[in-house]
Amino acid sequence: ALIDAMQQQVRIEREGPVTVVTLSRPEVRNAVDTDTARALHAAFLAFDDDPDARVAVFHGDHGHFCAGWDLQAGARM
């Protein structure tokens, strides 16, 4: 279940040599918490390790790039 949630929050799509990484946490304007940061890190390590990947495009879904760190999640830590 956690892996499914992370795959929804950080989506990776390949379009030929282009890797598109999409941040999607609309409920917090794409703010990043610990799990999302780990998923993004893993996504870009996978991109870096793929010899066929040439360009990575990172964007935020739902009209927001990123609101920064998720302060509510940080307060719960």
GUPAVO-186367 format. One record per atom (N, C-alpha, C, O, CB): residue number from 1; atom name; x negated, y, z negated. Coordinates in nm, 4 decimals, always signed. Glycine has a CB too. Layout:
N
<NUM,CA,<X,Y,Z>>,
...
END
This chain:
77
<1,N,<-0.0821,-0.1197,+0.0000>>,
<1,CA,<+0.0000,+0.0000,+0.0000>>,
<1,C,<-0.0861,+0.1256,+0.0000>>,
<1,O,<-0.0573,+0.2207,+0.0726>>,
<1,CB,<+0.0932,+0.0001,-0.1201>>,
<2,N,<-0.1925,+0.1265,-0.0818>>,
<2,CA,<-0.2813,+0.2425,-0.0859>>,
<2,C,<-0.3501,+0.2629,+0.0485>>,
<2,O,<-0.3638,+0.3760,+0.0952>>,
<2,CB,<-0.3859,+0.2262,-0.1970>>,
<3,N,<-0.3936,+0.1530,+0.1108>>,
<3,CA,<-0.4588,+0.1637,+0.2412>>,
<3,C,<-0.3611,+0.2174,+0.3443>>,
<3,O,<-0.3990,+0.3001,+0.4272>>,
<3,CB,<-0.5142,+0.0273,+0.2860>>,
<4,N,<-0.2358,+0.1722,+0.3411>>,
<4,CA,<-0.1346,+0.2240,+0.4335>>,
<4,C,<-0.1141,+0.3730,+0.4127>>,
<4,O,<-0.1029,+0.4475,+0.5100>>,
<4,CB,<-0.0018,+0.1497,+0.4155>>,
<5,N,<-0.1090,+0.4179,+0.2879>>,
<5,CA,<-0.0918,+0.5604,+0.2586>>,
<5,C,<-0.2099,+0.6400,+0.3108>>,
<5,O,<-0.1914,+0.7479,+0.3672>>,
<5,CB,<-0.0752,+0.5834,+0.1075>>,
<6,N,<-0.3318,+0.5884,+0.2930>>,
<6,CA,<-0.4501,+0.6596,+0.3415>>,
<6,C,<-0.4509,+0.6655,+0.4937>>,
<6,O,<-0.4936,+0.7655,+0.5513>>,
<6,CB,<-0.5782,+0.5922,+0.2905>>,
<7,N,<-0.4043,+0.5596,+0.5595>>,
<7,CA,<-0.4001,+0.5605,+0.7052>>,
<7,C,<-0.2985,+0.6617,+0.7561>>,
<7,O,<-0.3141,+0.7142,+0.8664>>,
<7,CB,<-0.3670,+0.4212,+0.7584>>,
<8,N,<-0.1956,+0.6898,+0.6785>>,
<8,CA,<-0.0984,+0.7915,+0.7181>>,
<8,C,<-0.1533,+0.9311,+0.6919>>,
<8,O,<-0.1219,+1.0242,+0.7660>>,
<8,CB,<+0.0343,+0.7716,+0.6431>>,
<9,N,<-0.2355,+0.9475,+0.5869>>,
<9,CA,<-0.2902,+1.0782,+0.5529>>,
<9,C,<-0.4096,+1.1150,+0.6393>>,
<9,O,<-0.4316,+1.2329,+0.6669>>,
<9,CB,<-0.3299,+1.0813,+0.4078>>,
<10,N,<-0.4862,+1.0171,+0.6820>>,
<10,CA,<-0.5994,+1.0390,+0.7717>>,
<10,C,<-0.5843,+0.9404,+0.8864>>,
<10,O,<-0.6083,+0.8206,+0.8713>>,
<10,CB,<-0.7380,+1.0211,+0.6975>>,
<11,N,<-0.5442,+0.9931,+1.0009>>,
<11,CA,<-0.5241,+0.9075,+1.1182>>,
<11,C,<-0.6425,+0.9233,+1.2134>>,
<11,O,<-0.6970,+1.0324,+1.2301>>,
<11,CB,<-0.3903,+0.9424,+1.1906>>,
<12,N,<-0.6802,+0.8126,+1.2747>>,
<12,CA,<-0.7900,+0.8130,+1.3712>>,
<12,C,<-0.7371,+0.7571,+1.5020>>,
<12,O,<-0.6800,+0.6481,+1.5058>>,
<12,CB,<-0.9127,+0.7302,+1.3198>>,
<13,N,<-0.7567,+0.8328,+1.6089>>,
<13,CA,<-0.7155,+0.7890,+1.7414>>,
<13,C,<-0.8332,+0.8056,+1.8359>>,
<13,O,<-0.9099,+0.9013,+1.8255>>,
<13,CB,<-0.5916,+0.8686,+1.7916>>,
<14,N,<-0.8464,+0.7115,+1.9281>>,
<14,CA,<-0.9523,+0.7195,+2.0286>>,
<14,C,<-0.8908,+0.7511,+2.1634>>,
<14,O,<-0.7918,+0.6902,+2.2040>>,
<14,CB,<-1.0334,+0.5878,+2.0353>>,
<15,N,<-0.9506,+0.8469,+2.2320>>,
<15,CA,<-0.9126,+0.8815,+2.3688>>,
<15,C,<-1.0417,+0.8803,+2.4500>>,
<15,O,<-1.1059,+0.9836,+2.4687>>,
<15,CB,<-0.8385,+1.0228,+2.3769>>,
<16,N,<-1.0787,+0.7609,+2.4981>>,
<16,CA,<-1.2070,+0.7460,+2.5662>>,
<16,C,<-1.3198,+0.7747,+2.4684>>,
<16,O,<-1.3236,+0.7159,+2.3603>>,
<16,CB,<-1.2159,+0.8399,+2.6892>>,
<17,N,<-1.4123,+0.8645,+2.5040>>,
<17,CA,<-1.5242,+0.8944,+2.4150>>,
<17,C,<-1.4885,+0.9938,+2.3035>>,
<17,O,<-1.5738,+1.0296,+2.2223>>,
<17,CB,<-1.6392,+0.9488,+2.4957>>,
<18,N,<-1.3629,+1.0378,+2.3001>>,
<18,CA,<-1.3192,+1.1376,+2.2023>>,
<18,C,<-1.2467,+1.0674,+2.0866>>,
<18,O,<-1.1544,+0.9887,+2.1076>>,
<18,CB,<-1.2265,+1.2441,+2.2693>>,
<19,N,<-1.2904,+1.0979,+1.9657>>,
<19,CA,<-1.2250,+1.0485,+1.8450>>,
<19,C,<-1.1481,+1.1644,+1.7834>>,
<19,O,<-1.2058,+1.2694,+1.7551>>,
<19,CB,<-1.3287,+0.9884,+1.7435>>,
<20,N,<-1.0196,+1.1462,+1.7627>>,
<20,CA,<-0.9363,+1.2499,+1.7026>>,
<20,C,<-0.9041,+1.2064,+1.5596>>,
<20,O,<-0.8427,+1.1020,+1.5375>>,
<20,CB,<-0.8048,+1.2741,+1.7864>>,
<21,N,<-0.9464,+1.2879,+1.4633>>,
<21,CA,<-0.9200,+1.2622,+1.3219>>,
<21,C,<-0.8162,+1.3649,+1.2766>>,
<21,O,<-0.8393,+1.4856,+1.2849>>,
<21,CB,<-1.0525,+1.2706,+1.2348>>,
<22,N,<-0.7027,+1.3163,+1.2290>>,
<22,CA,<-0.5921,+1.4027,+1.1904>>,
<22,C,<-0.5678,+1.3922,+1.0406>>,
<22,O,<-0.5467,+1.2834,+0.9871>>,
<22,CB,<-0.4646,+1.3665,+1.2686>>,
<23,N,<-0.5710,+1.5067,+0.9741>>,
<23,CA,<-0.5396,+1.5164,+0.8316>>,
<23,C,<-0.3911,+1.5456,+0.8199>>,
<23,O,<-0.3424,+1.6438,+0.8760>>,
<23,CB,<-0.6257,+1.6272,+0.7600>>,
<24,N,<-0.3182,+1.4605,+0.7470>>,
<24,CA,<-0.1731,+1.4756,+0.7392>>,
<24,C,<-0.1239,+1.4538,+0.5968>>,
<24,O,<-0.0898,+1.3424,+0.5570>>,
<24,CB,<-0.1037,+1.3777,+0.8344>>,
<25,N,<-0.1213,+1.5629,+0.5213>>,
<25,CA,<-0.0622,+1.5631,+0.3863>>,
<25,C,<+0.0297,+1.6846,+0.3789>>,
<25,O,<+0.0012,+1.7793,+0.3056>>,
<25,CB,<-0.1739,+1.5674,+0.2720>>,
<26,N,<+0.1401,+1.6829,+0.4543>>,
<26,CA,<+0.2238,+1.8025,+0.4657>>,
<26,C,<+0.2814,+1.8504,+0.3327>>,
<26,O,<+0.3072,+1.9695,+0.3156>>,
<26,CB,<+0.3361,+1.7759,+0.5610>>,
<27,N,<+0.3015,+1.7591,+0.2392>>,
<27,CA,<+0.3613,+1.7978,+0.1115>>,
<27,C,<+0.2709,+1.8913,+0.0315>>,
<27,O,<+0.3177,+1.9590,-0.0601>>,
<27,CB,<+0.3925,+1.6741,+0.0293>>,
<28,N,<+0.1406,+1.8957,+0.0657>>,
<28,CA,<+0.0465,+1.9852,-0.0040>>,
<28,C,<-0.0344,+2.0684,+0.0958>>,
<28,O,<-0.1476,+2.1076,+0.0675>>,
<28,CB,<-0.0490,+1.9035,-0.0942>>,
<29,N,<+0.0243,+2.0948,+0.2124>>,
<29,CA,<-0.0391,+2.1752,+0.3170>>,
<29,C,<-0.1790,+2.1258,+0.3518>>,
<29,O,<-0.2711,+2.2040,+0.3754>>,
<29,CB,<-0.0459,+2.3200,+0.2739>>,
<30,N,<-0.1916,+1.9929,+0.3541>>,
<30,CA,<-0.3152,+1.9237,+0.3906>>,
<30,C,<-0.4294,+1.9473,+0.2924>>,
<30,O,<-0.5462,+1.9369,+0.3298>>,
<30,CB,<-0.3583,+1.9667,+0.5274>>,
<31,N,<-0.3972,+1.9789,+0.1677>>,
<31,CA,<-0.5013,+1.9862,+0.0653>>,
<31,C,<-0.5609,+1.8465,+0.0470>>,
<31,O,<-0.4924,+1.7458,+0.0651>>,
<31,CB,<-0.4441,+2.0414,-0.0702>>,
<32,N,<-0.6880,+1.8421,+0.0114>>,
<32,CA,<-0.7614,+1.7165,+0.0037>>,
<32,C,<-0.7789,+1.6739,-0.1422>>,
<32,O,<-0.8268,+1.7506,-0.2256>>,
<32,CB,<-0.8986,+1.7299,+0.0727>>,
<33,N,<-0.7388,+1.5498,-0.1708>>,
<33,CA,<-0.7647,+1.4922,-0.3025>>,
<33,C,<-0.8774,+1.3897,-0.2872>>,
<33,O,<-0.9333,+1.3741,-0.1787>>,
<33,CB,<-0.6348,+1.4261,-0.3633>>,
<34,N,<-0.9098,+1.3211,-0.3947>>,
<34,CA,<-1.0224,+1.2272,-0.3933>>,
<34,C,<-1.0045,+1.1169,-0.2899>>,
<34,O,<-1.0970,+1.0884,-0.2138>>,
<34,CB,<-1.0403,+1.1655,-0.5305>>,
<35,N,<-0.8872,+1.0546,-0.2858>>,
<35,CA,<-0.8651,+0.9451,-0.1908>>,
<35,C,<-0.8725,+0.9941,-0.0465>>,
<35,O,<-0.9261,+0.9253,+0.0403>>,
<35,CB,<-0.7295,+0.8792,-0.2165>>,
<36,N,<-0.8186,+1.1126,-0.0214>>,
<36,CA,<-0.8232,+1.1683,+0.1142>>,
<36,C,<-0.9666,+1.2010,+0.1532>>,
<36,O,<-1.0072,+1.1764,+0.2668>>,
<36,CB,<-0.7350,+1.2946,+0.1245>>,
<37,N,<-1.0436,+1.2563,+0.0600>>,
<37,CA,<-1.1846,+1.2861,+0.0872>>,
<37,C,<-1.2604,+1.1584,+0.1218>>,
<37,O,<-1.3436,+1.1578,+0.2126>>,
<37,CB,<-1.2499,+1.3555,-0.0341>>,
<38,N,<-1.2319,+1.0520,+0.0505>>,
<38,CA,<-1.2970,+0.9232,+0.0804>>,
<38,C,<-1.2567,+0.8724,+0.2186>>,
<38,O,<-1.3403,+0.8213,+0.2931>>,
<38,CB,<-1.2609,+0.8181,-0.0269>>,
<39,N,<-1.1290,+0.8864,+0.2524>>,
<39,CA,<-1.0814,+0.8413,+0.3839>>,
<39,C,<-1.1444,+0.9237,+0.4959>>,
<39,O,<-1.1807,+0.8690,+0.6000>>,
<39,CB,<-0.9277,+0.8505,+0.3917>>,
<40,N,<-1.1578,+1.0548,+0.4754>>,
<40,CA,<-1.2232,+1.1397,+0.5758>>,
<40,C,<-1.3700,+1.1024,+0.5904>>,
<40,O,<-1.4218,+1.0953,+0.7019>>,
<40,CB,<-1.2101,+1.2884,+0.5380>>,
<41,N,<-1.4360,+1.0788,+0.4796>>,
<41,CA,<-1.5768,+1.0378,+0.4822>>,
<41,C,<-1.5925,+0.9089,+0.5615>>,
<41,O,<-1.6810,+0.8981,+0.6463>>,
<41,CB,<-1.6313,+1.0194,+0.3387>>,
<42,N,<-1.5071,+0.8118,+0.5342>>,
<42,CA,<-1.5123,+0.6842,+0.6060>>,
<42,C,<-1.4854,+0.7031,+0.7549>>,
<42,O,<-1.5494,+0.6387,+0.8381>>,
<42,CB,<-1.4112,+0.5858,+0.5469>>,
<43,N,<-1.3918,+0.7903,+0.7890>>,
<43,CA,<-1.3588,+0.8154,+0.9298>>,
<43,C,<-1.4790,+0.8711,+1.0050>>,
<43,O,<-1.5062,+0.8299,+1.1177>>,
<43,CB,<-1.2405,+0.9126,+0.9409>>,
<44,N,<-1.5508,+0.9640,+0.9436>>,
<44,CA,<-1.6646,+1.0241,+1.0131>>,
<44,C,<-1.7878,+0.9347,+1.0112>>,
<44,O,<-1.8709,+0.9435,+1.1016>>,
<44,CB,<-1.6981,+1.1577,+0.9512>>,
<45,N,<-1.8017,+0.8491,+0.9108>>,
<45,CA,<-1.9087,+0.7482,+0.9156>>,
<45,C,<-1.8831,+0.6500,+1.0293>>,
<45,O,<-1.9756,+0.6120,+1.1011>>,
<45,CB,<-1.9191,+0.6723,+0.7806>>,
<46,N,<-1.7566,+0.6090,+1.0456>>,
<46,CA,<-1.7211,+0.5178,+1.1548>>,
<46,C,<-1.7477,+0.5842,+1.2902>>,
<46,O,<-1.7980,+0.5195,+1.3821>>,
<46,CB,<-1.5722,+0.4750,+1.1439>>,
<47,N,<-1.7142,+0.7124,+1.3027>>,
<47,CA,<-1.7426,+0.7858,+1.4262>>,
<47,C,<-1.8929,+0.7860,+1.4532>>,
<47,O,<-1.9364,+0.7575,+1.5648>>,
<47,CB,<-1.6890,+0.9312,+1.4175>>,
<48,N,<-1.9709,+0.8177,+1.3522>>,
<48,CA,<-2.1156,+0.8255,+1.3664>>,
<48,C,<-2.1765,+0.6912,+1.4048>>,
<48,O,<-2.2761,+0.6871,+1.4770>>,
<48,CB,<-2.1777,+0.8753,+1.2378>>,
<49,N,<-2.1180,+0.5815,+1.3575>>,
<49,CA,<-2.1697,+0.4477,+1.3857>>,
<49,C,<-2.1252,+0.3921,+1.5204>>,
<49,O,<-2.1757,+0.2885,+1.5639>>,
<49,CB,<-2.1271,+0.3538,+1.2773>>,
<50,N,<-2.0319,+0.4588,+1.5870>>,
<50,CA,<-1.9777,+0.4085,+1.7136>>,
<50,C,<-2.0590,+0.4647,+1.8306>>,
<50,O,<-2.0516,+0.5846,+1.8576>>,
<50,CB,<-1.8271,+0.4465,+1.7284>>,
<51,N,<-2.1356,+0.3820,+1.8996>>,
<51,CA,<-2.2189,+0.4330,+2.0087>>,
<51,C,<-2.1384,+0.4859,+2.1275>>,
<51,O,<-2.1919,+0.5611,+2.2090>>,
<51,CB,<-2.3116,+0.3244,+2.0559>>,
<52,N,<-2.0115,+0.4481,+2.1387>>,
<52,CA,<-1.9288,+0.4959,+2.2494>>,
<52,C,<-1.8560,+0.6255,+2.2179>>,
<52,O,<-1.7996,+0.6883,+2.3075>>,
<52,CB,<-1.8287,+0.3909,+2.2872>>,
<53,N,<-1.8566,+0.6661,+2.0918>>,
<53,CA,<-1.7892,+0.7900,+2.0518>>,
<53,C,<-1.8844,+0.9073,+2.0758>>,
<53,O,<-1.9984,+0.9062,+2.0296>>,
<53,CB,<-1.7442,+0.7843,+1.9012>>,
<54,N,<-1.8372,+1.0068,+2.1475>>,
<54,CA,<-1.9221,+1.1210,+2.1837>>,
<54,C,<-1.8813,+1.2502,+2.1138>>,
<54,O,<-1.9665,+1.3321,+2.0794>>,
<54,CB,<-1.9186,+1.1420,+2.3332>>,
<55,N,<-1.7515,+1.2684,+2.0929>>,
<55,CA,<-1.6994,+1.3930,+2.0362>>,
<55,C,<-1.5938,+1.3590,+1.9325>>,
<55,O,<-1.5094,+1.2722,+1.9543>>,
<55,CB,<-1.6404,+1.4856,+2.1471>>,
<56,N,<-1.5995,+1.4291,+1.8184>>,
<56,CA,<-1.4941,+1.4153,+1.7185>>,
<56,C,<-1.4188,+1.5471,+1.7096>>,
<56,O,<-1.4785,+1.6545,+1.7020>>,
<56,CB,<-1.5524,+1.3747,+1.5797>>,
<57,N,<-1.2877,+1.5369,+1.7108>>,
<57,CA,<-1.2006,+1.6523,+1.6921>>,
<57,C,<-1.1275,+1.6303,+1.5602>>,
<57,O,<-1.0591,+1.5297,+1.5419>>,
<57,CB,<-1.0995,+1.6708,+1.8131>>,
<58,N,<-1.1427,+1.7247,+1.4695>>,
<58,CA,<-1.0804,+1.7153,+1.3373>>,
<58,C,<-0.9770,+1.8260,+1.3281>>,
<58,O,<-1.0077,+1.9435,+1.3478>>,
<58,CB,<-1.1866,+1.7264,+1.2213>>,
<59,N,<-0.8532,+1.7864,+1.2976>>,
<59,CA,<-0.7496,+1.8892,+1.2857>>,
<59,C,<-0.6473,+1.8496,+1.1810>>,
<59,O,<-0.6377,+1.7339,+1.1401>>,
<59,CB,<-0.6806,+1.9130,+1.4207>>,
<60,N,<-0.5715,+1.9495,+1.1390>>,
<60,CA,<-0.4656,+1.9270,+1.0422>>,
<60,C,<-0.3309,+1.9223,+1.1110>>,
<60,O,<-0.3036,+1.9989,+1.2034>>,
<60,CB,<-0.4666,+2.0354,+0.9353>>,
<61,N,<-0.2487,+1.8326,+1.0654>>,
<61,CA,<-0.1144,+1.8145,+1.1192>>,
<61,C,<-0.0178,+1.9135,+1.0536>>,
<61,O,<-0.0494,+1.9711,+0.9496>>,
<61,CB,<-0.0663,+1.6692,+1.0977>>,
<62,N,<+0.0969,+1.9328,+1.1125>>,
<62,CA,<+0.2076,+2.0108,+1.0560>>,
<62,C,<+0.1767,+2.1599,+1.0418>>,
<62,O,<+0.2287,+2.2254,+0.9515>>,
<62,CB,<+0.2444,+1.9552,+0.9214>>,
<63,N,<+0.0929,+2.2138,+1.1300>>,
<63,CA,<+0.0693,+2.3578,+1.1317>>,
<63,C,<-0.0313,+2.4100,+1.0315>>,
<63,O,<-0.0481,+2.5314,+1.0198>>,
<63,CB,<+0.1947,+2.4261,+1.1096>>,
<64,N,<-0.0994,+2.3215,+0.9582>>,
<64,CA,<-0.1996,+2.3658,+0.8613>>,
<64,C,<-0.3273,+2.2861,+0.8834>>,
<64,O,<-0.3237,+2.1640,+0.8985>>,
<64,CB,<-0.1481,+2.3490,+0.7148>>,
<65,N,<-0.4417,+2.3571,+0.8851>>,
<65,CA,<-0.5665,+2.2821,+0.8948>>,
<65,C,<-0.5953,+2.2165,+0.7613>>,
<65,O,<-0.5972,+2.0937,+0.7517>>,
<65,CB,<-0.6839,+2.3737,+0.9373>>,
<66,N,<-0.6177,+2.2960,+0.6584>>,
<66,CA,<-0.6451,+2.2412,+0.5255>>,
<66,C,<-0.6308,+2.3523,+0.4232>>,
<66,O,<-0.6823,+2.4625,+0.4424>>,
<66,CB,<-0.7873,+2.1773,+0.5185>>,
<67,N,<-0.5619,+2.3239,+0.3164>>,
<67,CA,<-0.5439,+2.4221,+0.2095>>,
<67,C,<-0.6578,+2.4145,+0.1080>>,
<67,O,<-0.6517,+2.4807,+0.0044>>,
<67,CB,<-0.4094,+2.4005,+0.1393>>,
<68,N,<-0.7613,+2.3354,+0.1354>>,
<68,CA,<-0.8726,+2.3199,+0.0429>>,
<68,C,<-0.8518,+2.1999,-0.0476>>,
<68,O,<-0.7818,+2.1051,-0.0123>>,
<68,CB,<-0.8906,+2.4459,-0.0403>>,
<69,N,<-0.9129,+2.2053,-0.1638>>,
<69,CA,<-0.9013,+2.0958,-0.2598>>,
<69,C,<-0.7630,+2.0980,-0.3216>>,
<69,O,<-0.7080,+2.2049,-0.3481>>,
<69,CB,<-1.0101,+2.1055,-0.3693>>,
<70,N,<-0.7070,+1.9811,-0.3444>>,
<70,CA,<-0.5755,+1.9667,-0.4060>>,
<70,C,<-0.5908,+1.9911,-0.5562>>,
<70,O,<-0.6270,+1.9002,-0.6308>>,
<70,CB,<-0.5138,+1.8246,-0.3773>>,
<71,N,<-0.5633,+2.1130,-0.5998>>,
<71,CA,<-0.5837,+2.1517,-0.7391>>,
<71,C,<-0.4934,+2.0754,-0.8342>>,
<71,O,<-0.5322,+2.0481,-0.9478>>,
<71,CB,<-0.5607,+2.2995,-0.7556>>,
<72,N,<-0.3728,+2.0405,-0.7892>>,
<72,CA,<-0.2832,+1.9617,-0.8758>>,
<72,C,<-0.3414,+1.8235,-0.8998>>,
<72,O,<-0.3362,+1.7729,-1.0119>>,
<72,CB,<-0.1421,+1.9497,-0.8131>>,
<73,N,<-0.3971,+1.7616,-0.7958>>,
<73,CA,<-0.4606,+1.6305,-0.8140>>,
<73,C,<-0.5829,+1.6433,-0.9029>>,
<73,O,<-0.6082,+1.5563,-0.9863>>,
<73,CB,<-0.4999,+1.5690,-0.6781>>,
<74,N,<-0.6592,+1.7509,-0.8862>>,
<74,CA,<-0.7767,+1.7730,-0.9699>>,
<74,C,<-0.7402,+1.7909,-1.1165>>,
<74,O,<-0.8120,+1.7437,-1.2046>>,
<74,CB,<-0.8531,+1.8940,-0.9212>>,
<75,N,<-0.6311,+1.8575,-1.1426>>,
<75,CA,<-0.5876,+1.8789,-1.2799>>,
<75,C,<-0.5474,+1.7478,-1.3469>>,
<75,O,<-0.5578,+1.7343,-1.4688>>,
<75,CB,<-0.4712,+1.9771,-1.2834>>,
<76,N,<-0.5013,+1.6506,-1.2666>>,
<76,CA,<-0.4608,+1.5212,-1.3224>>,
<76,C,<-0.5801,+1.4298,-1.3497>>,
<76,O,<-0.5655,+1.3269,-1.4158>>,
<76,CB,<-0.3642,+1.4519,-1.2278>>,
<77,N,<-0.6972,+1.4665,-1.2995>>,
<77,CA,<-0.8162,+1.3815,-1.3184>>,
<77,C,<-0.8671,+1.3870,-1.4612>>,
<77,O,<-0.9661,+1.3216,-1.4940>>,
<77,CB,<-0.9275,+1.4236,-1.2230>>,
END
